[in-house]
Amino acid sequence: MALKTDVLVIGSGIAGLFTALKVSEYADVILITKKNQSDSNTNYAQGGIASVIDTKDSFEKHIQDTMVAGAGLCNEKTVSILVHEGPDRIYDLIELGTNFTRKDGKLDLAKEGGHSMPRIVHARDFTGQEIERALIESVNAKSNITVIENTLAIDLLTEHNANDLKEATLNNRNCWGAYVLICNQNKVEKITSKATVLATGGLGQVYLHTTNPAIATGDGFAMAYRSGALLGNMEFIQFHPTSLYTSEKERDFHAPAFLISEAVRGFGGILRTQDGKEFMEKYDPRKELAPRDIVARAIDSELKRRGDEFVYLDITHKKKDEILEHFPNIYNTCLKYEIDISKDFIPVVPAAHYACGGIAVDENARTSLKGLYACGEVTMTGVHGANRLASNSLLEAVVFGYHAAADIKEFINNYKSKIPGIPEWDDSGTLSADEKVLITHSTKEVKQIMWDYVGIVRSNLRLERAAIRIHNIFMETENLYKKTKIFEDILELRNLVACAHMIIKSAQLRKESRGLHYTLDYPTADYISEPKDTLIRNTHT
Ligand SMILES: Cc1cc2nc3c(=O)[nH]c(=O)nc-3n(C[C@H](O)[C@H](O)[C@H](O)COP(=O)(O)OP(=O)(O)OC[C@H]3O[C@@H](n4cnc5c(N)ncnc54)[C@H](O)[C@@H]3O)c2cc1C
């Protein structure tokens, strides 16, 4: 049973849901999501969504803060769009039913690192969950949006899939939908569409330690790469310095790491190596209060030097009632792991948190493939440059999701061509996987390699080592993929391997240290006179 629609949206986080709602004002939508509707990074966002709301704040200040964080690589045009259109999109979210926290009737605005003014609109400390709730309720109330859960997009439909068009050049490619796996039936279907929106979120699962949930296996980046779309700045991965370290025995290896908020360091938390020694003074005079990337690098350096898997964060010198008052959630979560943070040191490790690069899009969310749009974390709009300013990512998803919907309207109204015949999925000759252990092992291997060699501190040697190892896993995985009846784990492994390849390749191209990319071989940003985006494209498709 092949499905057909005007617009196919892939992903049900803030970007996919918001775009689908806007598109539904003029066209029919099928929205697919690989687990249930609320399984997304969006659901985990705590802090909030940045925007100029206070009359004492200004667009210029938000623009300036964003550009400073981006370390010379932000696109001024898209930053300006992000900031100027932010307030309208916040009011759209409110109209769609999001209950943001208010004080005396006005939106309560928090201040976060890197922002010169209080401008973080939030719903206490579960902003993402509240936005997701409101958007899901609105989507479910629309009769022309069909939501299909437990359905995983495998690959995009392009000339590559149409038998008589296989030789079409990369520069003139179209996208007509996707092959999708209906997970609970293990069946592959084809969904054709005039326009397709990739809103598949991030790729934190490429790394051993990540704050991202299990869905963040970089599927959208990988599908876009395999279809020949242009991607950029994949080397800029933001690491959060302190997440709770749990051993493999204590957790499923896909489970997200629990965030130990930066406020704990602000409260007087001291970082110590496993022998109890303080170390931050070696790295920065501000010690534990140095910026996020400096603290993450210092921890990484101690882990590498000592061969340890975690360091400690110590707040045992603080009074128990104060700890409980400030950090009830952290206290209770740690207690589940038998860590009483008023008496015990907290084992912490940095964790992959956010992908600043992604599928290259213009200000209307158009990718380099005709009919393929992308929004949210999977994109490179240019607003984050080499480092993301806190709370700009939820904003980016709604601002450019709005632009996508407006552009798609024009695109489908002028749609004259006919979608060519694309064959049904053919898995004749493939066998059921009877050795799933091969996939589990390769997945663990990818995560470990990326953590050890392509993490917070890189070098030419480490990147070269990672490239060789990932290439071997790529060959093994492709081999297995070709002879196996597909299922979720093999598709996700294939996507993780593709993302690993792109991150390594982009990191090798960037011969300088800038923003989130730090390499021992070029330790400063002055090796390149004019900083540029690193662009990559798969030309073998
Ligand atoms: C712990 C944490 C805290 C954060 N805090 C903040 C914050 O305070 N402020 C802020 O601005 N940002 C924050 N972020 C970042 C922000 O949450 C994300 O960047 C944002 O939610 C991404 O939204 P998205 O819609 O692009 O992707 P997601 O919300 O991740 O949604 C992606 C969707 O795509 C689906 N999907 C993926 N692959 C496929 C496939 N192959 N087929 C079908 N469906 C697929 C997923 O199931 C999911 O529904 C935080 C992130 C984390 C992890």
The ligand as an ORCA input file, in Angstrom:
! r2SCAN-3c Opt
* xyz 0 1
  C      18.595     17.715     27.725
  C      18.388     18.785     26.682
  C      18.079     20.083     27.064
  C      17.880     21.077     26.105
  N      17.512     22.333     26.491
  C      17.240     23.276     25.546
  C      16.739     24.566     25.920
  O      16.504     24.851     27.095
  N      16.507     25.472     24.912
  C      16.733     25.209     23.597
  O      16.513     26.081     22.738
  N      17.192     23.986     23.226
  C      17.430     23.019     24.157
  N      17.877     21.782     23.766
  C      17.999     21.511     22.325
  C      16.595     21.351     21.712
  O      15.796     20.602     22.605
  C      16.630     20.652     20.372
  O      17.595     21.212     19.548
  C      15.277     20.756     19.664
  O      14.272     20.267     20.519
  C      15.280     19.994     18.368
  O      13.979     19.968     17.857
  P      13.704     19.179     16.511
  O      12.240     19.280     16.253
  O      14.634     19.613     15.468
  O      14.108     17.653     16.862
  P      13.526     16.657     17.945
  O      12.765     17.354     18.979
  O      14.631     15.776     18.373
  O      12.508     15.785     17.087
  C      12.966     14.893     16.087
  C      11.821     13.988     15.687
  O      12.176     13.222     14.550
  C      11.846     11.853     14.763
  N      12.729     11.051     13.904
  C      14.080     10.987     13.924
  N      14.514     10.163     12.947
  C      13.420      9.717     12.301
  C      13.210      8.842     11.204
  N      14.218      8.236     10.552
  N      11.940      8.591     10.797
  C      10.882      9.155     11.436
  N      11.014     10.000     12.482
  C      12.274     10.274     12.898
  C      12.037     11.660     16.243
  O      11.395     10.508     16.703
  C      11.440     12.971     16.763
  O      10.033     12.887     16.776
  C      18.058     20.776     24.721
  C      18.372     19.481     24.339
  C      18.531     18.478     25.299
  C      18.854     17.084     24.841
*
